[in-house]
């Protein structure tokens, strides 16, 4: 029972930290505000994390795992039309349900990723290279055009899908809608899938 309660409090703290960090970044966020939002005393934070940076890195890495989960699923034995379609839909769904996570990651990267540079150069780079190889295998099999760059395609897919989270305010101002709107959400998936597949599937 105590362990369950501790796990819940830890998750409550991570949720509060995500809210504050995604709004103010690492430097602008305060542990006092995070503690207040998490409904706990500031000293309780240090029961779970050594310092502010440790909490920040935990939030970032937890969110990155969720964002990268759809990419993990791309495999060479899948059909590219189905695989890329599913990937895009899943990434847009994450943009809809977890926009703060994407904004936090964007803030960190814009500043040169000082707190997660080892993750980007290590695990993320290895995953990126493996999945680029999947796309290259599809090209060798003639399943997608060889006129695209496998690595740049992944980067483009990130940009296409995460834009709806990172620049949600801009999109809402010009369209009057967000991904929370059911028709806009469906329209976004259908458009993005069609746009990408039209460009990569041989005609």
N, CA, C and O of each residue as an XYZ file, in Angstrom:
812
protein
N       0.822     -1.203      0.000
C       0.000      0.000      0.000
C       0.864      1.265      0.000
O       0.599      2.221     -0.729
N       1.923      1.241      0.856
C       2.820      2.376      0.950
C       3.582      2.587     -0.362
O       3.806      3.717     -0.796
N       3.972      1.466     -0.980
C       4.700      1.552     -2.244
C       3.807      2.147     -3.337
O       4.257      2.963     -4.141
N       2.549      1.733     -3.356
C       1.607      2.263     -4.341
C       1.410      3.762     -4.138
O       1.361      4.531     -5.098
N       1.299      4.164     -2.880
C       1.111      5.574     -2.565
C       2.337      6.372     -2.986
O       2.214      7.476     -3.516
N       3.533      5.806     -2.745
C       4.767      6.477     -3.126
C       4.867      6.621     -4.638
O       5.310      7.654     -5.139
N       4.453      5.578     -5.368
C       4.474      5.620     -6.838
C       3.519      6.689     -7.354
O       3.835      7.404     -8.305
N       2.365      6.795     -6.734
C       1.391      7.805     -7.132
C       1.917      9.210     -6.885
O       1.736     10.100     -7.716
N       2.571      9.412     -5.739
C       3.123     10.725     -5.410
C       4.250     11.094     -6.379
O       4.389     12.250     -6.781
N       5.043     10.100     -6.739
C       6.135     10.333     -7.682
C       5.570     10.745     -9.037
O       6.088     11.666     -9.669
N       4.510     10.069     -9.488
C       3.894     10.407    -10.766
C       3.261     11.790    -10.703
O       3.313     12.549    -11.671
N       2.669     12.111     -9.572
C       2.070     13.427     -9.365
C       3.153     14.509     -9.470
O       2.931     15.582    -10.030
N       4.320     14.196     -8.919
C       5.439     15.131     -8.985
C       5.934     15.293    -10.418
O       6.209     16.409    -10.857
N       6.049     14.181    -11.150
C       6.506     14.239    -12.542
C       5.531     15.037    -13.406
O       5.952     15.803    -14.273
N       4.245     14.861    -13.175
C       3.236     15.597    -13.937
C       3.339     17.095    -13.676
O       3.253     17.908    -14.597
N       3.522     17.442    -12.416
C       3.654     18.856    -12.059
C       4.932     19.438    -12.650
O       4.937     20.566    -13.144
N       6.016     18.664    -12.599
C       7.290     19.124    -13.138
C       7.190     19.343    -14.649
O       7.750     20.304    -15.177
N       6.487     18.466    -15.333
C       6.303     18.610    -16.772
C       5.565     19.912    -17.078
O       5.943     20.642    -17.993
N       4.522     20.198    -16.320
C       3.756     21.428    -16.526
C       4.648     22.659    -16.390
O       4.613     23.564    -17.223
N       5.436     22.675    -15.340
C       6.260     23.860    -15.058
C       7.458     23.949    -16.005
O       7.733     25.016    -16.553
N       8.159     22.856    -16.199
C       9.332     22.870    -17.080
C       8.950     23.201    -18.516
O       9.676     23.930    -19.192
N       7.821     22.677    -18.995
C       7.420     22.926    -20.381
C       7.021     24.376    -20.600
O       7.035     24.863    -21.731
N       6.669     25.059    -19.533
C       6.283     26.464    -19.644
C       7.475     27.408    -19.490
O       7.574     28.418    -20.186
N       8.380     27.065    -18.565
C       9.478     27.984    -18.245
C      10.872     27.471    -18.631
O      11.848     28.218    -18.558
N      10.968     26.209    -19.038
C      12.276     25.644    -19.298
C      12.984     25.314    -17.992
O      12.448     25.546    -16.908
N      14.188     24.772    -18.104
C      14.915     24.361    -16.894
C      15.291     25.562    -16.027
O      15.055     25.554    -14.819
N      15.871     26.584    -16.636
C      16.368     27.734    -15.871
C      15.246     28.520    -15.218
O      15.387     28.978    -14.084
N      14.137     28.679    -15.921
C      13.060     29.508    -15.388
C      12.148     28.813    -14.394
O      11.407     29.472    -13.664
N      12.194     27.494    -14.358
C      11.303     26.736    -13.460
C      11.832     26.769    -12.029
O      13.043     26.793    -11.807
N      10.930     26.769    -11.078
C      11.333     26.742     -9.671
C      10.759     25.511     -8.990
O       9.640     25.091     -9.285
N      11.534     24.939     -8.078
C      11.068     23.773     -7.330
C       9.902     24.139     -6.422
O       9.051     23.301     -6.125
N       9.868     25.387     -5.985
C       8.755     25.838     -5.142
C       7.435     25.730     -5.903
O       6.439     25.248     -5.365
N       7.434     26.181     -7.157
C       6.210     26.129     -7.965
C       5.832     24.691     -8.290
O       4.654     24.334     -8.282
N       6.837     23.868     -8.576
C       6.577     22.450     -8.857
C       5.969     21.766     -7.631
O       5.007     21.007     -7.749
N       6.533     22.038     -6.466
C       6.034     21.440     -5.223
C       4.600     21.878     -4.954
O       3.755     21.075     -4.557
N       4.343     23.151     -5.173
C       2.990     23.664     -4.944
C       1.987     23.000     -5.877
O       0.891     22.629     -5.457
N       2.362     22.851     -7.137
C       1.469     22.228     -8.116
C       1.276     20.750     -7.813
O       0.204     20.195     -8.057
N       2.313     20.114     -7.281
C       2.237     18.687     -6.946
C       1.585     18.446     -5.586
O       1.388     17.307     -5.163
N       1.257     19.543     -4.917
C       0.620     19.475     -3.597
C       1.476     18.698     -2.589
O       1.004     17.802     -1.889
N       2.748     19.082     -2.551
C       3.667     18.482     -1.588
C       4.661     19.536     -1.121
O       4.820     20.574     -1.764
N       5.317     19.277     -0.025
C       6.327     20.196      0.469
C       7.569     20.087     -0.406
O       7.894     19.012     -0.912
N       8.259     21.212     -0.579
C       9.451     21.231     -1.418
C      10.480     20.188     -0.981
O      11.134     19.570     -1.821
N      10.622     19.996      0.319
C      11.598     19.035      0.829
C      11.295     17.606      0.381
O      12.197     16.773      0.291
N      10.017     17.327      0.101
C       9.635     15.978     -0.340
C      10.186     15.641     -1.722
O      10.364     14.471     -2.060
N      10.453     16.669     -2.512
C      11.017     16.439     -3.845
C      12.364     15.723     -3.719
O      12.694     14.851     -4.522
N      13.126     16.104     -2.708
C      14.468     15.538     -2.544
C      14.441     14.106     -2.012
O      15.476     13.443     -1.936
N      13.259     13.643     -1.648
C      13.111     12.232     -1.283
C      13.204     11.374     -2.553
O      13.685     10.241     -2.526
N      12.727     11.951     -3.664
C      12.715     11.227     -4.936
C      13.899     11.592     -5.828
O      14.408     10.738     -6.555
N      14.343     12.847     -5.781
C      15.385     13.305     -6.696
C      16.434     14.118     -5.960
O      16.128     14.877     -5.040
N      17.669     13.945     -6.382
C      18.787     14.605     -5.705
C      18.722     16.119     -5.830
O      19.039     16.849     -4.891
N      18.308     16.576     -7.003
C      18.251     18.018     -7.232
C      17.304     18.331     -8.390
O      16.673     17.433     -8.947
N      17.213     19.591     -8.739
C      16.323     20.042     -9.804
C      16.693     19.417    -11.142
O      15.816     19.038    -11.918
N      17.985     19.309    -11.411
C      18.423     18.747    -12.686
C      18.033     17.276    -12.820
O      17.619     16.832    -13.891
N      18.166     16.526    -11.732
C      17.805     15.112    -11.763
C      16.316     14.944    -12.072
O      15.929     14.047    -12.821
N      15.490     15.806    -11.493
C      14.051     15.774    -11.762
C      13.782     16.133    -13.226
O      12.969     15.491    -13.890
N      14.455     17.140    -13.707
C      14.288     17.603    -15.083
C      14.648     16.505    -16.085
O      13.904     16.253    -17.033
N      15.786     15.860    -15.870
C      16.236     14.800    -16.768
C      15.277     13.617    -16.740
O      15.022     12.996    -17.772
N      14.744     13.304    -15.559
C      13.771     12.208    -15.445
C      12.519     12.514    -16.248
O      11.998     11.644    -16.945
N      12.037     13.736    -16.157
C      10.851     14.136    -16.928
C      11.135     14.024    -18.420
O      10.325     13.483    -19.172
N      12.270     14.529    -18.839
C      12.623     14.497    -20.259
C      12.753     13.072    -20.787
O      12.205     12.750    -21.841
N      13.470     12.223    -20.068
C      13.699     10.856    -20.555
C      12.401     10.049    -20.558
O      12.177      9.232    -21.451
N      11.553     10.277    -19.563
C      10.262      9.585    -19.522
C       9.411      9.977    -20.720
O       8.787      9.126    -21.354
N       9.388     11.268    -21.026
C       8.605     11.749    -22.147
C       9.187     11.276    -23.487
O       8.443     10.956    -24.414
N      10.517     11.236    -23.579
C      11.160     10.783    -24.814
C      10.800      9.336    -25.127
O      10.598      8.982    -26.288
N      10.719      8.511    -24.107
C      10.358      7.104    -24.305
C       8.982      6.987    -24.937
O       8.766      6.154    -25.817
N       8.051      7.822    -24.489
C       6.697      7.792    -25.045
C       6.690      8.300    -26.474
O       5.988      7.757    -27.327
N       7.470      9.342    -26.739
C       7.503      9.913    -28.073
C       8.173      8.993    -29.078
O       7.818      8.982    -30.256
N       9.144      8.220    -28.605
C       9.886      7.355    -29.512
C       9.272      5.968    -29.672
O       9.693      5.200    -30.538
N       8.289      5.645    -28.851
C       7.661      4.323    -28.917
C       7.143      3.989    -30.316
O       7.356      2.868    -30.778
N       6.466      4.919    -31.016
C       5.994      4.587    -32.374
C       7.135      4.271    -33.337
O       6.996      3.403    -34.199
N       8.262      4.970    -33.196
C       9.405      4.717    -34.077
C       9.990      3.329    -33.826
O      10.451      2.664    -34.754
N       9.967      2.900    -32.570
C      10.489      1.579    -32.217
C       9.768      0.475    -33.001
O      10.345     -0.583    -33.253
N       8.517      0.718    -33.383
C       7.685     -0.314    -34.002
C       7.943     -0.496    -35.500
O       7.471     -1.471    -36.084
N       8.672      0.407    -36.122
C       8.958      0.275    -37.557
C       9.962     -0.857    -37.782
O      11.082     -0.806    -37.275
N       9.563     -1.866    -38.532
C      10.437     -3.003    -38.806
C      10.450     -3.313    -40.300
O       9.488     -3.031    -41.015
N      11.558     -3.899    -40.760
C      11.758     -4.146    -42.186
C      10.757     -5.119    -42.781
O      10.472     -5.059    -43.977
N      10.210     -6.030    -41.949
C       9.277     -7.027    -42.484
C       7.857     -6.486    -42.609
O       6.957     -7.209    -43.038
N       7.645     -5.218    -42.238
C       6.333     -4.591    -42.374
C       6.211     -3.962    -43.760
O       7.211     -3.639    -44.402
N       4.982     -3.797    -44.200
C       4.748     -3.088    -45.455
C       4.824     -1.586    -45.180
O       4.171     -1.104    -44.254
N       5.606     -0.835    -45.965
C       5.826      0.584    -45.675
C       4.558      1.429    -45.634
O       4.451      2.337    -44.809
N       3.597      1.147    -46.508
C       2.363      1.933    -46.502
C       1.660      1.816    -45.158
O       1.254      2.821    -44.575
N       1.518      0.601    -44.669
C       0.861      0.391    -43.388
C       1.718      0.902    -42.237
O       1.213      1.554    -41.323
N       3.014      0.605    -42.283
C       3.914      0.981    -41.190
C       4.017      2.500    -41.036
O       3.904      3.025    -39.928
N       4.232      3.199    -42.149
C       4.360      4.653    -42.082
C       3.032      5.313    -41.735
O       3.001      6.315    -41.020
N       1.936      4.753    -42.241
C       0.610      5.279    -41.915
C       0.331      5.169    -40.424
O      -0.154      6.117    -39.807
N       0.637      4.014    -39.847
C       0.435      3.810    -38.408
C       1.343      4.720    -37.596
O       0.930      5.298    -36.590
N       2.584      4.838    -38.049
C       3.542      5.677    -37.335
C       3.062      7.128    -37.269
O       3.074      7.748    -36.206
N       2.647      7.650    -38.402
C       2.180      9.039    -38.445
C       0.949      9.246    -37.566
O       0.855     10.245    -36.852
N       0.014      8.313    -37.615
C      -1.200      8.419    -36.797
C      -0.859      8.387    -35.308
O      -1.432      9.139    -34.521
N       0.068      7.523    -34.928
C       0.466      7.408    -33.525
C       1.184      8.669    -33.051
O       0.955      9.130    -31.933
N       2.056      9.231    -33.900
C       2.770     10.442    -33.514
C       1.811     11.630    -33.381
O       1.966     12.449    -32.475
N       0.841     11.727    -34.259
C      -0.128     12.815    -34.172
C      -0.993     12.640    -32.924
O      -1.380     13.620    -32.288
N      -1.291     11.397    -32.582
C      -2.049     11.130    -31.356
C      -1.258     11.593    -30.133
O      -1.833     12.164    -29.207
N       0.041     11.355    -30.120
C       0.868     11.807    -29.004
C       0.929     13.333    -28.980
O       0.945     13.935    -27.906
N       0.962     13.956    -30.144
C       0.928     15.426    -30.201
C      -0.369     15.955    -29.616
O      -0.397     17.007    -28.978
N      -1.436     15.213    -29.842
C      -2.746     15.641    -29.313
C      -2.829     15.458    -27.809
O      -3.334     16.333    -27.106
N      -2.337     14.329    -27.304
C      -2.525     14.004    -25.888
C      -1.393     14.483    -24.983
O      -1.591     14.660    -23.781
N      -0.193     14.694    -25.561
C       0.947     15.072    -24.724
C       1.765     16.207    -25.345
O       2.971     16.069    -25.544
N       1.112     17.315    -25.645
C       1.832     18.423    -26.284
C       2.908     19.035    -25.398
O       3.922     19.518    -25.902
N       2.703     19.021    -24.095
C       3.687     19.626    -23.188
C       5.015     18.877    -23.252
O       6.079     19.483    -23.132
N       4.952     17.571    -23.441
C       6.168     16.766    -23.522
C       7.002     17.174    -24.732
O       8.225     17.282    -24.648
N       6.332     17.398    -25.851
C       7.039     17.802    -27.061
C       7.624     19.199    -26.914
O       8.748     19.452    -27.347
N       6.872     20.101    -26.307
C       7.353     21.470    -26.107
C       8.579     21.488    -25.208
O       9.526     22.234    -25.454
N       8.559     20.664    -24.167
C       9.702     20.601    -23.254
C      10.942     20.105    -23.991
O      12.029     20.659    -23.833
N      10.773     19.065    -24.790
C      11.894     18.526    -25.559
C      12.426     19.576    -26.528
O      13.638     19.725    -26.683
N      11.518     20.304    -27.179
C      11.916     21.346    -28.128
C      12.709     22.446    -27.429
O      13.719     22.914    -27.956
N      12.259     22.859    -26.252
C      12.972     23.888    -25.484
C      14.387     23.438    -25.164
O      15.335     24.213    -25.284
N      14.526     22.187    -24.757
C      15.836     21.645    -24.411
C      16.753     21.608    -25.623
O      17.914     22.007    -25.530
N      16.254     21.139    -26.753
C      17.079     21.008    -27.956
C      17.484     22.376    -28.503
O      18.616     22.556    -28.952
N      16.564     23.335    -28.465
C      16.859     24.684    -28.941
C      18.046     25.277    -28.178
O      18.827     26.052    -28.730
N      18.169     24.906    -26.916
C      19.259     25.418    -26.079
C      20.530     24.575    -26.198
O      21.484     24.775    -25.446
N      20.540     23.627    -27.148
C      21.728     22.807    -27.351
C      21.702     21.487    -26.602
O      22.707     20.778    -26.557
N      20.563     21.154    -26.015
C      20.364     19.893    -25.294
C      21.442     19.628    -24.237
O      22.008     18.535    -24.207
N      21.740     20.608    -23.367
C      22.820     20.429    -22.385
C      22.580     19.306    -21.378
O      23.535     18.731    -20.856
N      21.319     18.989    -21.101
C      21.013     17.998    -20.067
C      20.816     16.585    -20.614
O      20.834     15.614    -19.858
N      20.628     16.476    -21.929
C      20.377     15.143    -22.502
C      21.253     14.866    -23.713
O      20.911     14.036    -24.555
N      22.378     15.559    -23.802
C      23.255     15.396    -24.959
C      23.729     13.951    -25.104
O      23.823     13.433    -26.217
N      24.024     13.305    -23.981
C      24.491     11.913    -24.022
C      23.412     10.975    -24.547
O      23.712      9.983    -25.211
N      22.148     11.294    -24.246
C      21.040     10.469    -24.738
C      20.886     10.642    -26.249
O      20.677      9.669    -26.974
N      20.991     11.882    -26.715
C      20.848     12.148    -28.147
C      21.978     11.501    -28.938
O      21.750     10.940    -30.010
N      23.194     11.581    -28.410
C      24.364     11.042    -29.111
C      24.491      9.532    -28.942
O      25.203      8.874    -29.701
N      23.792      8.981    -27.933
C      23.877      7.552    -27.657
C      22.648      6.784    -28.103
O      22.533      6.431    -29.276
N      21.713      6.516    -27.170
C      20.529      5.698    -27.482
C      19.672      6.225    -28.630
O      19.216      5.446    -29.468
N      19.448      7.543    -28.677
C      18.610      8.083    -29.748
C      19.279      7.927    -31.109
O      18.625      7.562    -32.086
N      20.561      8.197    -31.176
C      21.281      8.068    -32.442
C      21.267      6.621    -32.926
O      21.097      6.370    -34.119
N      21.446      5.664    -32.009
C      21.441      4.247    -32.389
C      20.072      3.837    -32.928
O      19.977      3.129    -33.930
N      19.006      4.291    -32.249
C      17.648      3.992    -32.709
C      17.421      4.624    -34.086
O      16.874      3.987    -34.985
N      17.838      5.852    -34.237
C      17.687      6.580    -35.493
C      18.366      5.838    -36.649
O      17.787      5.699    -37.727
N      19.578      5.369    -36.421
C      20.326      4.658    -37.460
C      19.650      3.329    -37.808
O      19.592      2.947    -38.977
N      19.141      2.625    -36.791
C      18.469      1.338    -37.039
C      17.222      1.525    -37.888
O      16.967      0.742    -38.803
N      16.453      2.550    -37.591
C      15.205      2.752    -38.317
C      15.451      3.340    -39.710
O      14.659      3.115    -40.625
N      16.535      4.084    -39.871
C      16.908      4.550    -41.205
C      17.270      3.346    -42.076
O      17.009      3.339    -43.279
N      17.872      2.333    -41.457
C      18.221      1.107    -42.176
C      16.963      0.366    -42.618
O      16.938     -0.236    -43.692
N      15.928      0.410    -41.797
C      14.641     -0.195    -42.176
C      14.132      0.445    -43.460
O      13.706     -0.248    -44.384
N      14.179      1.768    -43.509
C      13.718      2.480    -44.693
C      14.599      2.150    -45.899
O      14.099      1.984    -47.012
N      15.905      2.057    -45.675
C      16.824      1.692    -46.757
C      16.516      0.297    -47.299
O      16.610      0.057    -48.502
N      16.149     -0.617    -46.404
C      15.775     -1.970    -46.825
C      14.530     -1.943    -47.708
O      14.453     -2.673    -48.696
N      13.569     -1.113    -47.360
C      12.366     -0.964    -48.186
C      12.748     -0.438    -49.570
O      12.186     -0.857    -50.582
N      13.705      0.479    -49.600
C      14.153      1.023    -50.878
C      14.822     -0.049    -51.730
O      14.585     -0.132    -52.935
N      15.648     -0.860    -51.106
C      16.339     -1.937    -51.825
C      15.357     -2.954    -52.388
O      15.620     -3.582    -53.414
N      14.215     -3.114    -51.704
C      13.192     -4.059    -52.148
C      12.248     -3.426    -53.176
O      11.349     -4.089    -53.692
N      12.458     -2.154    -53.464
C      11.617     -1.460    -54.429
C      10.249     -1.099    -53.896
O       9.333     -0.822    -54.670
N      10.097     -1.098    -52.569
C       8.789     -0.812    -51.969
C       8.539      0.679    -51.796
O       7.391      1.120    -51.742
N       9.604      1.443    -51.708
C       9.458      2.900    -51.691
C      10.526      3.490    -52.607
O      11.528      2.842    -52.908
N      10.305      4.698    -53.034
C      11.197      5.332    -53.993
C      12.616      5.484    -53.443
O      12.812      5.681    -52.244
N      13.580      5.391    -54.323
C      14.969      5.576    -53.913
C      15.393      7.034    -54.059
O      16.572      7.358    -53.915
N      14.442      7.903    -54.340
C      14.732      9.324    -54.513
C      14.709     10.097    -53.199
O      14.938     11.307    -53.183
N      14.433      9.404    -52.101
C      14.426     10.075    -50.805
C      15.643      9.630    -50.000
O      16.262      8.608    -50.293
N      15.968     10.410    -48.993
C      17.055     10.087    -48.069
C      16.424      9.474    -46.817
O      15.583     10.107    -46.179
N      16.819      8.261    -46.462
C      16.189      7.537    -45.356
C      16.276      8.309    -44.038
O      15.294      8.399    -43.302
N      17.435      8.855    -43.749
C      17.603      9.586    -42.485
C      16.784     10.872    -42.481
O      16.132     11.201    -41.490
N      16.823     11.591    -43.594
C      16.076     12.850    -43.655
C      14.569     12.614    -43.626
O      13.815     13.467    -43.159
N      14.129     11.463    -44.122
C      12.702     11.148    -44.060
C      12.247     11.068    -42.607
O      11.199     11.612    -42.258
N      13.014     10.404    -41.766
C      12.652     10.308    -40.350
C      12.600     11.690    -39.711
O      11.681     11.996    -38.953
N      13.592     12.523    -40.020
C      13.613     13.881    -39.478
C      12.392     14.669    -39.956
O      11.788     15.416    -39.186
N      12.038     14.501    -41.219
C      10.845     15.170    -41.762
C       9.573     14.706    -41.070
O       8.682     15.509    -40.794
N       9.489     13.406    -40.790
C       8.298     12.870    -40.109
C       8.192     13.423    -38.698
O       7.098     13.724    -38.222
N       9.333     13.558    -38.031
C       9.320     14.180    -36.697
C       8.762     15.597    -36.795
O       7.897     15.994    -36.015
N       9.272     16.354    -37.769
C       8.858     17.749    -37.917
C       7.366     17.853    -38.239
O       6.656     18.680    -37.667
N       6.904     17.012    -39.152
C       5.492     17.043    -39.549
C       4.556     16.796    -38.377
O       3.550     17.489    -38.223
N       4.884     15.814    -37.554
C       3.967     15.408    -36.497
C       4.107     16.256    -35.229
O       3.107     16.598    -34.598
N       5.330     16.589    -34.861
C       5.534     17.321    -33.617
C       5.201     18.802    -33.752
O       5.011     19.494    -32.752
N       5.129     19.283    -34.974
C       4.734     20.670    -35.223
C       3.368     20.967    -34.595
O       3.135     22.073    -34.106
N       2.475     19.985    -34.610
C       1.124     20.199    -34.085
C       1.117     20.373    -32.573
O       0.166     20.920    -32.014
N       2.164     19.914    -31.915
C       2.297     20.126    -30.472
C       3.097     21.393    -30.188
O       2.667     22.246    -29.412
N       4.266     21.508    -30.823
C       5.172     22.613    -30.535
C       4.600     23.969    -30.944
O       4.828     24.975    -30.273
N       3.860     23.988    -32.043
C       3.301     25.238    -32.549
C       1.771     25.202    -32.570
O       1.122     25.749    -33.461
N       1.229     24.541    -31.562
C      -0.224     24.414    -31.461
C      -0.937     25.748    -31.412
O      -2.017     25.903    -31.981
N      -0.338     26.712    -30.734
C      -0.951     28.040    -30.624
C      -1.056     28.697    -31.997
O      -2.093     29.262    -32.345
N       0.014     28.619    -32.764
C       0.010     29.204    -34.106
C      -1.034     28.534    -34.993
O      -1.772     29.207    -35.714
N      -1.091     27.208    -34.935
C      -2.056     26.468    -35.746
C      -3.482     26.839    -35.364
O      -4.351     27.000    -36.221
N      -3.705     26.971    -34.057
C      -5.051     27.341    -33.602
C      -5.424     28.745    -34.072
O      -6.573     28.987    -34.442
N      -4.469     29.666    -34.062
C      -4.756     31.039    -34.456
C      -5.129     31.138    -35.939
O      -5.995     31.931    -36.310
N      -4.473     30.330    -36.787
C      -4.719     30.456    -38.226
C      -5.845     29.554    -38.723
O      -6.468     29.853    -39.742
N      -6.114     28.462    -38.022
C      -7.190     27.558    -38.465
C      -8.430     27.655    -37.587
O      -9.525     27.276    -38.003
N      -8.252     28.166    -36.369
C      -9.369     28.244    -35.435
C      -9.618     26.936    -34.700
O     -10.594     26.805    -33.961
N      -8.721     25.958    -34.910
C      -8.933     24.645    -34.289
C      -7.618     24.082    -33.762
O      -6.534     24.510    -34.159
N      -7.744     23.103    -32.849
C      -6.586     22.361    -32.359
C      -6.872     20.879    -32.566
O      -7.951     20.510    -33.028
N      -5.914     20.037    -32.228
C      -6.115     18.591    -32.355
C      -7.161     18.073    -31.381
O      -7.597     16.926    -31.488
N      -7.561     18.899    -30.445
C      -8.637     18.491    -29.527
C      -9.990     18.455    -30.247
O     -10.939     17.812    -29.797
N     -10.048     19.169    -31.382
C     -11.246     19.142    -32.217
C     -11.226     17.849    -33.026
O     -10.262     17.584    -33.745
N     -12.277     17.048    -32.914
C     -12.307     15.719    -33.534
C     -12.109     15.772    -35.044
O     -11.349     14.979    -35.599
N     -12.783     16.696    -35.705
C     -12.670     16.778    -37.167
C     -11.274     17.244    -37.577
O     -10.727     16.760    -38.568
N     -10.699     18.170    -36.831
C      -9.352     18.648    -37.125
C      -8.333     17.529    -36.915
O      -7.388     17.384    -37.691
N      -8.533     16.749    -35.871
C      -7.641     15.627    -35.559
C      -7.651     14.609    -36.697
O      -6.594     14.169    -37.149
N      -8.842     14.235    -37.159
C      -8.969     13.268    -38.246
C      -8.436     13.832    -39.555
O      -7.783     13.134    -40.330
N      -8.722     15.084    -39.781
C      -8.243     15.765    -40.993
C      -6.711     15.795    -41.024
O      -6.101     15.596    -42.075
N      -6.109     16.042    -39.884
C      -4.649     16.103    -39.780
C      -4.019     14.754    -40.090
O      -3.035     14.680    -40.825
N      -4.580     13.691    -39.533
C      -4.047     12.350    -39.793
C      -4.165     12.006    -41.270
O      -3.194     11.575    -41.891
N      -5.344     12.195    -41.828
C      -5.580     11.829    -43.228
C      -4.674     12.629    -44.162
O      -4.094     12.076    -45.097
N      -4.557     13.921    -43.908
C      -3.717     14.763    -44.759
C      -2.250     14.352    -44.671
O      -1.582     14.198    -45.693
N      -1.755     14.174    -43.453
C      -0.334     13.871    -43.262
C       0.034     12.521    -43.862
O       1.072     12.387    -44.510
N      -0.814     11.525    -43.646
C      -0.558     10.203    -44.218
C      -0.547     10.275    -45.741
O       0.339      9.714    -46.384
N      -1.530     10.964    -46.318
C      -1.594     11.080    -47.779
C      -0.378     11.833    -48.319
O       0.210     11.442    -49.327
N      -0.014     12.904    -47.643
C       1.126     13.717    -48.080
C       2.407     12.917    -48.107
O       3.157     12.964    -49.082
N       2.660     12.180    -47.036
C       3.902     11.409    -46.951
C       3.910     10.225    -47.916
O       4.897     10.003    -48.619
N       2.834      9.478    -47.953
C       2.807      8.302    -48.809
C       2.824      8.651    -50.290
O       3.390      7.915    -51.099
N       2.214      9.758    -50.640
C       2.224     10.193    -52.036
C       3.658     10.497    -52.487
O       4.006     10.356    -53.659
N       4.467     10.916    -51.526
C       5.834     11.266    -51.867
C       6.799     10.106    -51.832
O       7.869     10.188    -52.436
N       6.457      9.007    -51.133
C       7.440      7.927    -50.968
C       7.047      6.630    -51.645
O       7.902      5.778    -51.887
N       5.772      6.461    -51.956
C       5.350      5.214    -52.577
C       5.502      5.314    -54.093
O       5.017      6.280    -54.683
N       6.161      4.350    -54.747
C       6.356      4.412    -56.204
C       5.017      4.494    -56.930
O       4.031      3.885    -56.516
N       5.002      5.264    -58.027
C       3.772      5.409    -58.803
C       3.975      4.806    -60.194
O       3.057      4.822    -61.014
